[in-house]
């Protein structure tokens, strides 16, 4: 697959990943931490707000690979 095609697919994959991840993180946070102390909520959302990075880094690394030799 050429790099231009990977970048095109990767943009949409990254956007879908971020939307799905954020909706799941908000649903989990709302369901589990709604009645807890505000510091617990803050800690959850800080952690959940940084856990999207490893998945997105995998997508970006895949997008930026060089073309395979044909």
Backbone bond lengths (Angstrom), bond angles and torsions (degrees), N, CA, C in turn:
res aa  C-N    CA-C-N  psi(-1)  N-CA   C-N-CA  omega(-1)  CA-C   N-CA-C  phi
1 X - - - 1.449 - - 1.526 107.95 -
2 X 1.302 115.25 135.06 1.456 119.71 -179.51 1.527 110.40 -75.15
3 X 1.316 115.62 157.52 1.460 121.21 -176.02 1.528 111.33 -63.62
4 X 1.328 117.46 -34.73 1.465 119.89 179.51 1.524 111.08 -65.17
5 X 1.327 116.38 -38.76 1.461 120.77 178.10 1.522 110.43 -68.53
6 X 1.343 116.74 -42.36 1.469 120.10 178.20 1.513 111.35 -61.76
7 X 1.320 117.74 -40.07 1.465 120.31 179.18 1.519 110.86 -66.96
8 X 1.326 117.26 -39.29 1.455 121.01 178.35 1.530 110.69 -62.54
9 X 1.331 116.31 -47.79 1.468 121.07 178.38 1.528 110.16 -66.34
10 X 1.322 117.09 -39.81 1.461 121.49 -177.52 1.513 113.61 -65.39
11 X 1.326 117.48 -34.16 1.467 119.95 177.72 1.521 110.30 -62.84
12 X 1.329 116.29 -45.85 1.464 119.45 179.49 1.526 111.50 -70.17
13 X 1.326 117.38 -38.66 1.469 120.33 177.72 1.526 110.62 -63.68
14 X 1.322 117.21 -40.97 1.463 120.72 178.36 1.509 112.09 -65.88
15 X 1.317 116.97 -40.92 1.465 119.95 179.13 1.525 111.15 -65.32
16 X 1.321 116.84 -43.89 1.471 120.43 178.52 1.522 110.03 -64.48
17 X 1.323 116.65 -43.14 1.464 120.90 179.13 1.531 111.10 -58.93
18 X 1.320 117.00 -46.28 1.458 119.96 -178.22 1.521 112.36 -66.15
19 X 1.312 117.14 -40.23 1.467 119.98 179.04 1.523 110.34 -65.05
20 X 1.325 116.57 -48.89 1.471 120.08 -178.96 1.528 110.76 -63.90
21 X 1.332 117.32 -44.16 1.458 120.49 179.82 1.526 111.48 -61.33
22 X 1.322 116.92 -44.69 1.465 118.92 -177.58 1.523 111.28 -67.21
23 X 1.330 117.94 -38.44 1.463 119.58 177.72 1.524 111.74 -65.23
24 X 1.324 116.78 -40.95 1.467 119.94 178.03 1.527 110.60 -66.33
25 X 1.330 117.23 -43.05 1.466 120.47 -179.57 1.532 110.75 -63.58
26 X 1.323 117.20 -39.99 1.468 119.72 178.23 1.518 111.42 -67.85
27 X 1.334 117.33 -39.46 1.462 120.42 179.69 1.524 111.21 -65.90
28 X 1.328 116.22 -43.23 1.468 119.86 178.73 1.526 110.07 -65.43
29 X 1.306 116.60 -44.50 1.465 119.96 179.14 1.518 112.35 -62.76
30 X 1.319 116.24 -40.83 1.458 119.33 179.12 1.517 112.93 -69.12
31 X 1.324 116.78 -35.85 1.461 120.47 -178.03 1.521 112.53 -77.66
32 X 1.322 117.09 -38.74 1.462 119.39 -173.42 1.522 114.27 -94.47
33 X 1.316 117.84 -29.03 1.456 119.91 -169.96 1.518 113.89 -119.89
34 X 1.328 117.75 17.41 1.457 120.39 -176.91 1.541 112.09 -66.75
35 X 1.305 117.22 -37.86 1.464 120.97 -175.27 1.524 112.88 -101.99
36 X 1.311 117.72 16.54 1.458 120.11 -178.80 1.525 110.05 -98.73
37 X 1.303 114.87 174.65 1.457 121.62 179.78 1.522 110.34 -62.41
38 X 1.303 116.80 149.67 1.466 120.60 -176.39 1.527 112.51 -63.93
39 X 1.318 118.39 -28.02 1.460 120.33 177.75 1.527 111.20 -70.23
40 X 1.334 117.56 -34.23 1.463 121.31 175.93 1.525 109.38 -67.02
41 X 1.319 116.40 -42.20 1.464 120.57 176.86 1.527 110.69 -61.88
42 X 1.310 116.41 -44.17 1.460 120.92 179.19 1.528 110.47 -60.76
43 X 1.330 116.41 -44.93 1.464 120.20 179.67 1.529 110.91 -61.60
44 X 1.341 116.90 -42.88 1.459 119.60 179.19 1.521 110.90 -61.58
45 X 1.313 116.92 -48.06 1.457 119.09 -175.14 1.533 112.41 -72.14
46 X 1.310 118.14 -26.26 1.463 119.73 173.30 1.531 109.68 -69.00
47 X 1.328 116.38 -43.98 1.465 120.05 178.84 1.527 110.46 -67.00
48 X 1.329 116.82 -46.93 1.464 119.95 179.97 1.525 111.09 -64.95
49 X 1.322 116.51 -30.13 1.454 120.20 179.51 1.513 113.94 -72.95
50 X 1.313 117.70 -16.02 1.467 120.04 177.55 1.523 113.17 -105.99
51 X 1.318 118.26 -13.37 1.463 120.17 -177.35 1.525 113.39 -75.62
52 X 1.313 119.28 -9.04 1.460 120.37 176.54 1.526 111.22 -75.86
53 X 1.318 116.75 -18.56 1.465 120.23 -174.97 1.534 114.68 -62.03
54 X 1.338 120.99 -46.19 1.470 118.79 -178.82 1.526 113.39 -60.03
55 X 1.325 117.20 -41.45 1.460 119.56 178.14 1.514 112.29 -64.68
56 X 1.315 116.85 -40.83 1.455 120.50 179.55 1.526 110.62 -70.13
57 X 1.331 117.48 -32.99 1.463 120.54 177.67 1.524 110.87 -64.65
58 X 1.335 117.65 -35.67 1.459 121.13 177.24 1.524 109.96 -64.74
59 X 1.326 117.20 -43.84 1.465 121.13 179.33 1.524 110.37 -63.68
60 X 1.323 117.71 -44.41 1.465 121.12 -179.22 1.528 110.82 -66.12
61 X 1.333 117.15 -40.23 1.464 120.28 178.42 1.528 110.28 -63.26
62 X 1.339 116.93 -40.72 1.459 120.68 177.99 1.533 110.47 -64.76
63 X 1.324 116.45 -41.00 1.470 120.44 -179.71 1.510 112.25 -63.22
64 X 1.302 118.35 -35.22 1.455 121.28 -170.58 1.530 113.89 -94.08
65 X 1.324 117.29 4.83 1.472 119.09 175.98 1.521 109.96 -63.54
66 X 1.313 115.51 151.99 1.460 118.59 178.42 1.532 109.77 -77.22
67 X 1.332 115.26 163.46 1.448 119.99 179.64 1.520 110.87 -64.44
68 X 1.333 115.74 143.91 1.461 120.15 177.16 1.518 108.67 -74.56
69 X 1.302 116.14 150.67 1.460 120.75 177.44 1.523 108.74 -73.67
70 X 1.324 116.35 131.70 1.474 119.60 -179.30 1.509 110.84 -109.66
